Amino acid sequence: MTMQIDILFVAFWSLMLVIGVSDAKNQRIPNKLVVLLFVVSCVHVFSYGTTDATDHLTGAFIAFCGALVLYWRKAMAAGDVKLLFVIGFWVGFDQLLPVLAAIIMAGGVVSCFYLAQFLATSQLSLQQNLQGYYYYRTTYKFSHRTKLVIPFAPAIVIGLASYYYLY
């Protein structure tokens, strides 16, 4: 049994890895990488078109709209919205729901680790952090000394990889 290595899959996963590390390190997803990922996705979809292209466009549109709502609610950054658009295009509408479920589960796990790291390195007690978070979310003029930032791109990479390689 031979394994065929597809250059588009290698390019896609390499870019996903770079995006995930960039977001984890800098809390930023470079637009150039997202555009390049989209180009790789387009070449893949139109070269190997196993499904209708409208399926992929629909997946991209739905992923983008859902992520945009989260962006407007300040629950997601703009780079994550663009990345989820590309992921929606890559997987298409047929696979979008289980992929998003895997991404959400990975996001929960990754968030727990970032929260544990934040609490372990914080100078404040758990109670003080909870009070600060509560006041930060309920008042507009209160500024909290520290802010917990959880990058979502690593969770997107882990969730998509777990969907493809575990299911």
Salt bridges, closest charged atoms under 4 A:
none
